[in-house]
Amino acid sequence: MTQSLEDYLEAIGFLALDGALSVRVTDIAARLSVSKPSVLTALKALEERGFVEHERYRGVTLTESGRIRSAKIQERHRFLTTFLRSVVGVSAETAEKDACRMEHVLSDETLERMRSIAGCADLAVEET
């Protein structure tokens, strides 16, 4: 899955955490600062992969595999942000920006090593 699609899945997961049963295309577009047509294109790809269900005028919902994948992406992001702030010592803003990029490209091996260094190896993320 591409970094872009992971960003969409992560955004849908965050928006769904706010208590929404379904997430609006407009809200996804606003969170990611993209156009609605871009969101619709991404949703089609995510739907084809079985991560979301999208009904026009009814919103977007995560499937079970979508919820699992979104939660893993979010957890990687949280860990990397914390690691960059606490261990590396960068600013909150830099940690957030860098974690957003790193969450998509780091191997499981590297992430596990970083967790070990940070003293939280038991929180390893398994990819599906």
Order of alpha helices (4+ residues) and beta strands (2+ residues): alpha-alpha-alpha-beta-beta-alpha-alpha-alpha
